[in-house]
Amino acid sequence: MSQEFRDDRIFVAGEWRKGGGAPIRSVFAAEGVENTVLSGASAADADAAIERARAAQADPAWQGLKPHERASYLYRISEGISANIERIAWIQSRDTSKTLAETRALAASAAGTFRYFAAVLETSDDLLTVPRGDYLTASVHEPLGVVAAITPWNSPIASDAQKVAPALAAGNAVVLKPASWSPLVSLELAHIIEETGLPPGLFSVLPGSGREVGDRLVRHPDIARVSFTGGTETGRALARAAADKLIPVSLELGGKSPTIVFDDCDEDLAIAGILFGIFSSSGQSCIAGSRLFVQDSIYDRFVARLVEATRALVVGHPFDPRTQVSSLIHADHRASVAGYVALAREEGGEVLAGGGAPDAPDLAGGAYFEPTIIAGLDNSARTCREEIFGPVLVVMPFSGVEDVVAQANDNDYGLACGIWSRDQRKCWQVGRAIRAGTVWINTYKQFSISTPFGGDGASGIGREKGRAGLRAYQRQKSVYTDLSGQPHPWARWPAGA
């Protein structure tokens, strides 16, 4: 596929310019080659973006728009993404080593997100509340101001849209900081947004160091909200900084999601869903079903079938349409995943499938790692408790409902869960008993922009998506209007009244 990268500039409040920070090297990890080098953003770039964003957000040219007029910009952004899906997919595959099939789907999802929040904006009403006196009462929603959106490297275009679309729809300005490992597609989004005629200053893209740029965004006095998707420890630090400023924050963090297979399940359905839940995206997904609990009565047979299916998965180049499991995003990340497999062996685990880099000579230059299944560990092992963020699945037996609910909930994370059974009543009861923001029943890793998403515990706070996702980027105000036309009797005024 013949494509070209743009130049090394970043997008600061409507202006394309060289950043003042350290260079950012984008790598195509599937081949171990350099894509391009960007001039990264600096704290000074963040200050400039925020200053201009504040002015642009307060300008009547934006602030005075009616909701349907604001929505028109989001519709145009959606159309711009849809018209450029192939280019966006190519850039994201080069930046993340995801398969083209996946990056096309992520680009289409981003277009749908902007379109959805345009529709939400056009159909959202403020409220006339029930008065308890001779007055009219209303509850109205207003923009917060300037929002900082910090997105992860594993699915940037979709994550960008899930933050930028509702923030703009709500009337805010947005400063987006993509991860340094995957900055290119966010900058491509900036080109698309610029072409819609969105007033300059309302949107910036600042790829750069989290310690410099991310920290400055969070601590800047004019940032009114922070929306972050990424690692749990970073999320905790951001929450502390936001607490000092008393600003709202949403954190979508890590996961160690359980998948539960009961002995009355449709085994073929379950195996296909488990493979997709852990090995798609090469396991680099916060909601990956990385802890598998199989009822002991079918454990041996089911795990043997799952191992067979795992070994049949196609590991290959992201541009090969046959590929199911592609390269990891970076050689350093592959080393981290390999370290966890080594740890599992030290903890007494048995590798049933995979366990290392593939042998194929044509993949030797990339950061590939085989789909891996590990048995022989219990739920207390570090491999079962810590997020690996790679194609590694740990399988464990359970005896019954109480046992598996206790094991599934025995973890700091609470992001997602999958349940496989033909007994819908049991699925519902177990799903309600599991501590997780999302539960899938006889499916896995399915998403809708209309359905809220987020986690509990170490998986974060707050929710994105859904109609309420717009309100998360607004402040609520109550307005009372007198209808009596009479002075308040307490004042006893005018005199003699």
RAFENNOR-V430643 format. One record per residue. N is the residue number from 1. RES is the residue in one letter. PHI is phi in radians with two decimals (NA if undefined). PSI is psi as a letter, one per 30 degrees, with the letter a starting at -180 (NA if undefined). Layout:
n=N res=RES phi=PHI psi=PSI
n=N res=RES phi=PHI psi=PSI
This chain:
n=1 res=M phi=NA psi=k
n=2 res=S phi=-1.60 psi=j
n=3 res=Q phi=-2.49 psi=l
n=4 res=E phi=-2.36 psi=l
n=5 res=F phi=-1.55 psi=l
n=6 res=R phi=-1.40 psi=a
n=7 res=D phi=-1.35 psi=a
n=8 res=D phi=-1.65 psi=g
n=9 res=R phi=-1.45 psi=l
n=10 res=I phi=-1.95 psi=l
n=11 res=F phi=-1.92 psi=j
n=12 res=V phi=-1.98 psi=j
n=13 res=A phi=0.93 psi=h
n=14 res=G phi=1.56 psi=g
n=15 res=E phi=-2.11 psi=k
n=16 res=W phi=-1.51 psi=j
n=17 res=R phi=-2.67 psi=l
n=18 res=K phi=-1.26 psi=k
n=19 res=G phi=-1.31 psi=l
n=20 res=G phi=-1.66 psi=g
n=21 res=G phi=-1.71 psi=a
n=22 res=A phi=-1.19 psi=k
n=23 res=P phi=-1.07 psi=k
n=24 res=I phi=-2.04 psi=k
n=25 res=R phi=-1.72 psi=j
n=26 res=S phi=-1.57 psi=k
n=27 res=V phi=-2.13 psi=k
n=28 res=F phi=-1.57 psi=j
n=29 res=A phi=-1.16 psi=f
n=30 res=A phi=-1.11 psi=f
n=31 res=E phi=-2.10 psi=f
n=32 res=G phi=1.19 psi=h
n=33 res=V phi=-2.11 psi=l
n=34 res=E phi=-1.43 psi=k
n=35 res=N phi=-1.42 psi=e
n=36 res=T phi=-2.94 psi=l
n=37 res=V phi=-2.16 psi=k
n=38 res=L phi=-1.78 psi=l
n=39 res=S phi=-1.49 psi=j
n=40 res=G phi=-1.19 psi=l
n=41 res=A phi=-1.37 psi=l
n=42 res=S phi=-2.13 psi=l
n=43 res=A phi=-1.06 psi=e
n=44 res=A phi=-1.13 psi=e
n=45 res=D phi=-1.10 psi=e
n=46 res=A phi=-1.09 psi=e
n=47 res=D phi=-1.05 psi=e
n=48 res=A phi=-1.13 psi=e
n=49 res=A phi=-1.10 psi=e
n=50 res=I phi=-1.20 psi=e
n=51 res=E phi=-1.05 psi=e
n=52 res=R phi=-1.25 psi=e
n=53 res=A phi=-1.11 psi=e
n=54 res=R phi=-1.09 psi=e
n=55 res=A phi=-1.17 psi=e
n=56 res=A phi=-1.16 psi=e
n=57 res=Q phi=-1.20 psi=e
n=58 res=A phi=-1.47 psi=f
n=59 res=D phi=-1.15 psi=k
n=60 res=P phi=-0.99 psi=f
n=61 res=A phi=-1.08 psi=f
n=62 res=W phi=-1.92 psi=e
n=63 res=Q phi=-1.10 psi=f
n=64 res=G phi=-1.52 psi=g
n=65 res=L phi=-1.22 psi=k
n=66 res=K phi=-1.31 psi=l
n=67 res=P phi=-0.93 psi=e
n=68 res=H phi=-1.20 psi=f
n=69 res=E phi=-1.28 psi=e
n=70 res=R phi=-1.13 psi=e
n=71 res=A phi=-1.06 psi=e
n=72 res=S phi=-1.08 psi=e
n=73 res=Y phi=-1.15 psi=e
n=74 res=L phi=-1.18 psi=e
n=75 res=Y phi=-1.08 psi=e
n=76 res=R phi=-1.19 psi=e
n=77 res=I phi=-1.11 psi=e
n=78 res=S phi=-1.02 psi=e
n=79 res=E phi=-1.14 psi=e
n=80 res=G phi=-1.13 psi=e
n=81 res=I phi=-1.15 psi=e
n=82 res=S phi=-1.05 psi=e
n=83 res=A phi=-1.31 psi=f
n=84 res=N phi=-2.18 psi=g
n=85 res=I phi=-1.04 psi=e
n=86 res=E phi=-1.13 psi=e
n=87 res=R phi=-1.18 psi=e
n=88 res=I phi=-1.05 psi=e
n=89 res=A phi=-1.09 psi=e
n=90 res=W phi=-1.08 psi=e
n=91 res=I phi=-1.07 psi=e
n=92 res=Q phi=-1.20 psi=e
n=93 res=S phi=-1.14 psi=e
n=94 res=R phi=-1.15 psi=e
n=95 res=D phi=-1.45 psi=f
n=96 res=T phi=-2.10 psi=f
n=97 res=S phi=1.17 psi=g
n=98 res=K phi=-1.23 psi=l
n=99 res=T phi=-1.18 psi=l
n=100 res=L phi=-1.09 psi=e
n=101 res=A phi=-1.05 psi=e
n=102 res=E phi=-1.27 psi=e
n=103 res=T phi=-1.23 psi=f
n=104 res=R phi=-1.10 psi=e
n=105 res=A phi=-1.13 psi=e
n=106 res=L phi=-1.16 psi=e
n=107 res=A phi=-1.13 psi=e
n=108 res=A phi=-1.09 psi=e
n=109 res=S phi=-1.11 psi=e
n=110 res=A phi=-1.10 psi=e
n=111 res=A phi=-1.05 psi=e
n=112 res=G phi=-1.13 psi=e
n=113 res=T phi=-1.14 psi=e
n=114 res=F phi=-1.10 psi=e
n=115 res=R phi=-1.14 psi=e
n=116 res=Y phi=-1.10 psi=e
n=117 res=F phi=-1.27 psi=f
n=118 res=A phi=-1.11 psi=e
n=119 res=A phi=-1.18 psi=e
n=120 res=V phi=-1.05 psi=e
n=121 res=L phi=-1.07 psi=e
n=122 res=E phi=-1.24 psi=f
n=123 res=T phi=-2.00 psi=g
n=124 res=S phi=-1.59 psi=k
n=125 res=D phi=-1.98 psi=k
n=126 res=D phi=-1.40 psi=l
n=127 res=L phi=-2.04 psi=k
n=128 res=L phi=-1.61 psi=j
n=129 res=T phi=-1.53 psi=l
n=130 res=V phi=-1.30 psi=j
n=131 res=P phi=-1.33 psi=l
n=132 res=R phi=-2.13 psi=h
n=133 res=G phi=-2.98 psi=a
n=134 res=D phi=-1.52 psi=i
n=135 res=Y phi=-2.69 psi=l
n=136 res=L phi=-1.78 psi=k
n=137 res=T phi=-2.11 psi=k
n=138 res=A phi=-2.40 psi=k
n=139 res=S phi=-2.04 psi=j
n=140 res=V phi=-2.08 psi=l
n=141 res=H phi=-2.12 psi=k
n=142 res=E phi=-2.30 psi=l
n=143 res=P phi=-1.13 psi=l
n=144 res=L phi=-1.40 psi=e
n=145 res=G phi=2.36 psi=c
n=146 res=V phi=-1.91 psi=k
n=147 res=V phi=-1.93 psi=k
n=148 res=A phi=-1.74 psi=k
n=149 res=A phi=-2.03 psi=j
n=150 res=I phi=-2.06 psi=j
n=151 res=T phi=-2.03 psi=l
n=152 res=P phi=-1.58 psi=l
n=153 res=W phi=-1.53 psi=f
n=154 res=N phi=-1.43 psi=f
n=155 res=S phi=-2.64 psi=i
n=156 res=P phi=-1.08 psi=e
n=157 res=I phi=-1.13 psi=e
n=158 res=A phi=-1.23 psi=e
n=159 res=S phi=-1.15 psi=e
n=160 res=D phi=-1.01 psi=e
n=161 res=A phi=-1.09 psi=e
n=162 res=Q phi=-1.16 psi=f
n=163 res=K phi=-1.80 psi=e
n=164 res=V phi=-1.20 psi=e
n=165 res=A phi=-1.06 psi=e
n=166 res=P phi=-1.19 psi=e
n=167 res=A phi=-1.15 psi=e
n=168 res=L phi=-1.18 psi=e
n=169 res=A phi=-1.01 psi=e
n=170 res=A phi=-1.33 psi=f
n=171 res=G phi=1.71 psi=g
n=172 res=N phi=-1.59 psi=l
n=173 res=A phi=-1.75 psi=l
n=174 res=V phi=-2.28 psi=k
n=175 res=V phi=-1.94 psi=j
n=176 res=L phi=-1.78 psi=k
n=177 res=K phi=-2.01 psi=j
n=178 res=P phi=-1.37 psi=l
n=179 res=A phi=-1.18 psi=k
n=180 res=S phi=-1.16 psi=f
n=181 res=W phi=-1.34 psi=f
n=182 res=S phi=-2.52 psi=i
n=183 res=P phi=-1.54 psi=f
n=184 res=L phi=-1.22 psi=e
n=185 res=V phi=-1.25 psi=f
n=186 res=S phi=-1.18 psi=e
n=187 res=L phi=-1.21 psi=e
n=188 res=E phi=-1.13 psi=e
n=189 res=L phi=-1.05 psi=e
n=190 res=A phi=-1.08 psi=e
n=191 res=H phi=-1.07 psi=e
n=192 res=I phi=-1.14 psi=e
n=193 res=I phi=-1.14 psi=e
n=194 res=E phi=-1.04 psi=e
n=195 res=E phi=-1.20 psi=f
n=196 res=T phi=-1.34 psi=f
n=197 res=G phi=1.48 psi=g
n=198 res=L phi=-0.96 psi=k
n=199 res=P phi=-0.91 psi=k
n=200 res=P phi=-1.00 psi=k
n=201 res=G phi=1.79 psi=f
n=202 res=L phi=-1.33 psi=f
n=203 res=F phi=-2.51 psi=k
n=204 res=S phi=-2.37 psi=l
n=205 res=V phi=-2.20 psi=j
n=206 res=L phi=-2.15 psi=i
n=207 res=P phi=-1.19 psi=k
n=208 res=G phi=3.12 psi=a
n=209 res=S phi=-1.12 psi=k
n=210 res=G phi=-1.11 psi=e
n=211 res=R phi=-1.18 psi=e
n=212 res=E phi=-1.68 psi=d
n=213 res=V phi=-1.31 psi=e
n=214 res=G phi=-1.04 psi=e
n=215 res=D phi=-1.11 psi=e
n=216 res=R phi=-1.16 psi=e
n=217 res=L phi=-1.06 psi=e
n=218 res=V phi=-1.19 psi=e
n=219 res=R phi=-1.60 psi=f
n=220 res=H phi=-1.11 psi=k
n=221 res=P phi=-1.13 psi=f
n=222 res=D phi=-1.63 psi=g
n=223 res=I phi=-1.45 psi=k
n=224 res=A phi=-1.71 psi=f
n=225 res=R phi=-2.78 psi=k
n=226 res=V phi=-2.13 psi=k
n=227 res=S phi=-2.06 psi=k
n=228 res=F phi=-2.24 psi=k
n=229 res=T phi=-2.19 psi=k
n=230 res=G phi=2.92 psi=a
n=231 res=G phi=-1.28 psi=l
n=232 res=T phi=-1.16 psi=e
n=233 res=E phi=-1.13 psi=e
n=234 res=T phi=-1.09 psi=e
n=235 res=G phi=-1.06 psi=e
n=236 res=R phi=-1.10 psi=e
n=237 res=A phi=-1.12 psi=e
n=238 res=L phi=-1.13 psi=e
n=239 res=A phi=-1.11 psi=e
n=240 res=R phi=-1.12 psi=e
n=241 res=A phi=-1.15 psi=e
n=242 res=A phi=-1.15 psi=e
n=243 res=A phi=-1.11 psi=e
n=244 res=D phi=-1.08 psi=e
n=245 res=K phi=-1.61 psi=f
n=246 res=L phi=0.99 psi=h
n=247 res=I phi=-2.00 psi=l
n=248 res=P phi=-1.21 psi=l
n=249 res=V phi=-2.52 psi=k
n=250 res=S phi=-2.07 psi=k
n=251 res=L phi=-2.27 psi=j
n=252 res=E phi=-1.90 psi=j
n=253 res=L phi=-1.97 psi=b
n=254 res=G phi=-1.41 psi=a
n=255 res=G phi=-2.72 psi=l
n=256 res=K phi=-2.48 psi=i
n=257 res=S phi=-1.28 psi=k
n=258 res=P phi=-1.48 psi=k
n=259 res=T phi=-2.13 psi=k
n=260 res=I phi=-2.05 psi=k
n=261 res=V phi=-2.01 psi=j
n=262 res=F phi=-1.54 psi=l
n=263 res=D phi=-1.27 psi=f
n=264 res=D phi=-1.78 psi=g
n=265 res=C phi=-1.40 psi=l
n=266 res=D phi=-1.43 psi=j
n=267 res=E phi=-1.13 psi=e
n=268 res=D phi=-1.12 psi=e
n=269 res=L phi=-1.08 psi=e
n=270 res=A phi=-1.15 psi=e
n=271 res=I phi=-1.09 psi=e
n=272 res=A phi=-1.08 psi=e
n=273 res=G phi=-1.19 psi=e
n=274 res=I phi=-1.16 psi=e
n=275 res=L phi=-1.00 psi=e
n=276 res=F phi=-1.13 psi=e
n=277 res=G phi=-1.17 psi=f
n=278 res=I phi=-1.91 psi=e
n=279 res=F phi=-1.76 psi=f
n=280 res=S phi=-1.14 psi=l
n=281 res=S phi=1.05 psi=g
n=282 res=S phi=0.95 psi=h
n=283 res=G phi=1.32 psi=g
n=284 res=Q phi=-1.55 psi=i
n=285 res=S phi=-2.56 psi=k
n=286 res=C phi=-1.12 psi=f
n=287 res=I phi=-1.71 psi=g
n=288 res=A phi=-0.93 psi=k
n=289 res=G phi=-1.40 psi=i
n=290 res=S phi=-1.62 psi=f
n=291 res=R phi=-2.02 psi=j
n=292 res=L phi=-1.89 psi=k
n=293 res=F phi=-1.91 psi=k
n=294 res=V phi=-2.05 psi=k
n=295 res=Q phi=-1.04 psi=k
n=296 res=D phi=-1.07 psi=f
n=297 res=S phi=-1.18 psi=f
n=298 res=I phi=-2.13 psi=g
n=299 res=Y phi=-0.97 psi=e
n=300 res=D phi=-1.08 psi=e
n=301 res=R phi=-1.15 psi=e
n=302 res=F phi=-1.16 psi=e
n=303 res=V phi=-1.12 psi=e
n=304 res=A phi=-1.08 psi=e
n=305 res=R phi=-1.16 psi=e
n=306 res=L phi=-1.15 psi=e
n=307 res=V phi=-1.09 psi=e
n=308 res=E phi=-1.04 psi=e
n=309 res=A phi=-1.17 psi=e
n=310 res=T phi=-1.16 psi=e
n=311 res=R phi=-1.12 psi=f
n=312 res=A phi=-1.50 psi=f
n=313 res=L phi=-1.12 psi=k
n=314 res=V phi=-1.60 psi=j
n=315 res=V phi=-1.65 psi=k
n=316 res=G phi=-2.95 psi=a
n=317 res=H phi=-1.16 psi=k
n=318 res=P phi=-1.12 psi=f
n=319 res=F phi=-1.59 psi=f
n=320 res=D phi=-1.48 psi=j
n=321 res=P phi=-1.10 psi=f
n=322 res=R phi=-1.40 psi=f
n=323 res=T phi=-1.16 psi=k
n=324 res=Q phi=-1.87 psi=e
n=325 res=V phi=-2.12 psi=j
n=326 res=S phi=-1.78 psi=a
n=327 res=S phi=-1.18 psi=l
n=328 res=L phi=-1.24 psi=l
n=329 res=I phi=-1.28 psi=f
n=330 res=H phi=-2.76 psi=k
n=331 res=A phi=-1.07 psi=e
n=332 res=D phi=-1.12 psi=e
n=333 res=H phi=-1.21 psi=e
n=334 res=R phi=-1.05 psi=e
n=335 res=A phi=-1.07 psi=e
n=336 res=S phi=-1.15 psi=e
n=337 res=V phi=-1.09 psi=e
n=338 res=A phi=-1.07 psi=e
n=339 res=G phi=-1.10 psi=e
n=340 res=Y phi=-1.23 psi=e
n=341 res=V phi=-1.15 psi=e
n=342 res=A phi=-1.09 psi=e
n=343 res=L phi=-1.07 psi=e
n=344 res=A phi=-1.04 psi=e
n=345 res=R phi=-1.09 psi=e
n=346 res=E phi=-1.09 psi=e
n=347 res=E phi=-1.38 psi=f
n=348 res=G phi=1.80 psi=g
n=349 res=G phi=-1.34 psi=l
n=350 res=E phi=-1.96 psi=k
n=351 res=V phi=-1.43 psi=j
n=352 res=L phi=-1.59 psi=f
n=353 res=A phi=-2.66 psi=k
n=354 res=G phi=1.18 psi=b
n=355 res=G phi=1.92 psi=f
n=356 res=G phi=-2.96 psi=a
n=357 res=A phi=-1.27 psi=k
n=358 res=P phi=-1.18 psi=l
n=359 res=D phi=-1.48 psi=f
n=360 res=A phi=-1.00 psi=k
n=361 res=P phi=-1.04 psi=e
n=362 res=D phi=-1.30 psi=f
n=363 res=L phi=-1.88 psi=g
n=364 res=A phi=-1.10 psi=f
n=365 res=G phi=-1.46 psi=f
n=366 res=G phi=-1.81 psi=l
n=367 res=A phi=-1.72 psi=h
n=368 res=Y phi=-1.46 psi=l
n=369 res=F phi=-2.52 psi=k
n=370 res=E phi=-1.18 psi=k
n=371 res=P phi=-1.03 psi=k
n=372 res=T phi=-2.16 psi=k
n=373 res=I phi=-2.14 psi=k
n=374 res=I phi=-2.17 psi=k
n=375 res=A phi=-2.12 psi=l
n=376 res=G phi=1.52 psi=g
n=377 res=L phi=-1.90 psi=l
n=378 res=D phi=-1.86 psi=l
n=379 res=N phi=-1.17 psi=f
n=380 res=S phi=-1.54 psi=f
n=381 res=A phi=-1.13 psi=k
n=382 res=R phi=-1.04 psi=e
n=383 res=T phi=-1.09 psi=f
n=384 res=C phi=-1.60 psi=f
n=385 res=R phi=-1.97 psi=f
n=386 res=E phi=-1.82 psi=k
n=387 res=E phi=-1.27 psi=k
n=388 res=I phi=-1.63 psi=e
n=389 res=F phi=1.08 psi=h
n=390 res=G phi=-2.72 psi=a
n=391 res=P phi=-1.40 psi=i
n=392 res=V phi=-2.25 psi=k
n=393 res=L phi=-2.06 psi=k
n=394 res=V phi=-1.85 psi=k
n=395 res=V phi=-1.91 psi=k
n=396 res=M phi=-2.49 psi=k
n=397 res=P phi=-1.50 psi=l
n=398 res=F phi=-2.50 psi=l
n=399 res=S phi=-1.73 psi=e
n=400 res=G phi=-2.89 psi=a
n=401 res=V phi=-1.06 psi=e
n=402 res=E phi=-1.07 psi=e
n=403 res=D phi=-1.09 psi=e
n=404 res=V phi=-1.28 psi=e
n=405 res=V phi=-1.10 psi=e
n=406 res=A phi=-1.10 psi=e
n=407 res=Q phi=-1.20 psi=e
n=408 res=A phi=-1.08 psi=e
n=409 res=N phi=-1.44 psi=f
n=410 res=D phi=-1.46 psi=i
n=411 res=N phi=-2.86 psi=k
n=412 res=D phi=-1.20 psi=f
n=413 res=Y phi=-1.46 psi=l
n=414 res=G phi=-2.68 psi=i
n=415 res=L phi=-1.72 psi=e
n=416 res=A phi=-2.61 psi=l
n=417 res=C phi=-2.78 psi=k
n=418 res=G phi=-2.10 psi=k
n=419 res=I phi=-2.27 psi=k
n=420 res=W phi=-2.17 psi=j
n=421 res=S phi=-2.93 psi=l
n=422 res=R phi=-1.46 psi=f
n=423 res=D phi=-1.55 psi=j
n=424 res=Q phi=-1.16 psi=e
n=425 res=R phi=-1.11 psi=e
n=426 res=K phi=-1.14 psi=e
n=427 res=C phi=-1.02 psi=e
n=428 res=W phi=-1.10 psi=e
n=429 res=Q phi=-1.13 psi=e
n=430 res=V phi=-1.17 psi=e
n=431 res=G phi=-1.03 psi=e
n=432 res=R phi=-1.25 psi=f
n=433 res=A phi=-1.45 psi=f
n=434 res=I phi=-1.39 psi=k
n=435 res=R phi=-1.51 psi=j
n=436 res=A phi=-2.82 psi=l
n=437 res=G phi=-1.33 psi=f
n=438 res=T phi=-2.40 psi=k
n=439 res=V phi=-2.16 psi=k
n=440 res=W phi=-1.86 psi=k
n=441 res=I phi=-1.99 psi=j
n=442 res=N phi=0.97 psi=h
n=443 res=T phi=-2.86 psi=l
n=444 res=Y phi=-2.80 psi=k
n=445 res=K phi=1.04 psi=h
n=446 res=Q phi=-1.74 psi=k
n=447 res=F phi=-2.35 psi=l
n=448 res=S phi=-2.42 psi=k
n=449 res=I phi=-1.10 psi=f
n=450 res=S phi=-1.44 psi=f
n=451 res=T phi=-1.96 psi=k
n=452 res=P phi=-0.99 psi=k
n=453 res=F phi=-2.43 psi=k
n=454 res=G phi=2.98 psi=a
n=455 res=G phi=-2.33 psi=l
n=456 res=D phi=-2.16 psi=l
n=457 res=G phi=1.05 psi=b
n=458 res=A phi=-1.24 psi=f
n=459 res=S phi=-1.55 psi=f
n=460 res=G phi=2.08 psi=a
n=461 res=I phi=-2.42 psi=l
n=462 res=G phi=1.54 psi=l
n=463 res=R phi=-2.33 psi=k
n=464 res=E phi=-1.97 psi=l
n=465 res=K phi=1.31 psi=l
n=466 res=G phi=1.30 psi=l
n=467 res=R phi=-1.05 psi=e
n=468 res=A phi=-1.19 psi=f
n=469 res=G phi=-1.09 psi=f
n=470 res=L phi=-1.19 psi=e
n=471 res=R phi=-1.14 psi=f
n=472 res=A phi=-1.11 psi=f
n=473 res=Y phi=-1.84 psi=g
n=474 res=Q phi=-2.34 psi=l
n=475 res=R phi=-1.84 psi=k
n=476 res=Q phi=-1.75 psi=k
n=477 res=K phi=-2.29 psi=k
n=478 res=S phi=-1.77 psi=k
n=479 res=V phi=-2.20 psi=k
n=480 res=Y phi=-1.92 psi=k
n=481 res=T phi=-2.15 psi=k
n=482 res=D phi=-1.16 psi=k
n=483 res=L phi=-2.01 psi=f
n=484 res=S phi=-1.41 psi=e
n=485 res=G phi=1.25 psi=g
n=486 res=Q phi=-1.95 psi=k
n=487 res=P phi=-1.04 psi=k
n=488 res=H phi=-1.12 psi=k
n=489 res=P phi=-1.11 psi=f
n=490 res=W phi=-1.05 psi=e
n=491 res=A phi=-1.27 psi=f
n=492 res=R phi=0.91 psi=h
n=493 res=W phi=-2.40 psi=k
n=494 res=P phi=-1.12 psi=l
n=495 res=A phi=-0.95 psi=k
n=496 res=G phi=1.50 psi=f
n=497 res=A phi=-1.21 psi=NA
